[in-house]
């Protein structure tokens, strides 16, 4: 399959007419419970696609220039991506509020991902990068700001649940001009 066809698959998935390699639609994945979100590892590349191949799921499609442009031009695709963001934020104990992303009152019940080396740190890097790449820069930066505040609070309290390496990845994802 060419990268061009892969991009079309992601667009179809986000438009509601396509499915991932397991036959799941966007709505199917957004209905995952928290246990599924934690333990199923082949969906995040569909929810937050990039133009680079995933090492964790090499069968997941990559974006091409045409797909990136479709997302940037389509309010429907970007809004569906915000639905995916909202679901993942809830999983992390976060939520959009106004123009910001805030910790919810349930944050402590969802802070399982605040463990050094947790796979969710890589997911969060992907989410930031994908949001920026596909036209939702505001939310990419809001997520980075919230993660930065969590990182700073962590450091002030003497805990180091987010490694310095992870924080650098988040910074790069939020500020890099390289869209791949």
C-alpha positions, -999 to +999 in steps of 0.1 A: +000+000+000+013+034-009+016+062+016-010+080-005-035+052+000-026+051+037-035+088+040-069+082+023-076+054+048-070+078+077-093+104+062-120+078+056-116+066+092-121+102+104-150+108+081-168+078+095-167+057+063-135+038+071-122+013+097-089+004+112-072-029+104-093-046+131-126-033+116-131-007+143-146+027+134-136+060+151-168+058+172-160+022+182-126+033+196-141+064+213-164+041+232-134+022+247-135+021+285-104+032+304-091-004+308-092-009+270-075+025+264-047+014+288-042-021+275-050-020+237-020-005+219-030-004+183-055+024+182-036+055+191-019+056+157-054+059+141-067+085+165-036+106+162-019+098+130+015+111+119+035+111+087+061+089+102+058+051+106+050+039+142+075+015+157+048+003+181+023-004+153+041-006+119+009-017+102-009+016+110-011+039+081+009+072+078-003+105+066+006+119+033+005+156+022-029+153+007-044+138+039-027+165+060-042+192+038-077+176+040-075+177+078-063+213+078-092+223+054-120+202+069-137+214+101-154+180+103-121+161+104-106+185+129-138+183+151-137+145+151-100+148+161-112+170+191-136+142+200-107+118+201-087+143+221-116+147+246-117+109+251-080+107+257-080+137+280-107+121+301-086+089+303-057+111+317-080+130+342-079+161+320-105+181+301-108+211+278-122+242+296-125+274+276-092+277+257-073+256+282-068+220+293-073+215+330-070+188+355-104+174+365-116+167+400-110+131+391-074+137+382-060+116+411-081+086+401-066+088+366-029+096+373-018+060+367+002+073+337+024+095+360+050+068+363+085+071+349+088+054+315+050+048+311+039+042+276+013+069+279+041+095+278+048+084+242+011+086+234+010+121+247+040+131+225+021+116+195-011+135+205+007+168+206+025+162+173-007+150+155-028+179+168-002+204+155+003+186+122-034+184+114-046+219+122-054+218+159-023+237+171-043+256+198-051+223+215-016+209+210-002+239+228-029+238+255-021+201+262+016+209+263+010+238+288-010+214+311+016+187+309+043+213+316+024+225+347+021+188+359+058+183+353+066+215+372+044+205+401+060+171+401+095+187+403+084+211+431+070+182+451+102+162+448+087+135+426+100+126+392+072+108+376+079+124+343+115+120+331+135+149+317+138+129+284+100+127+282+096+164+289+121+172+261+100+151+237+069+170+247+087+203+242+100+192+208+065+180+198+050+214+208+076+236+192+093+218+164+088+230+129+094+195+116+060+180+110+071+144+107 
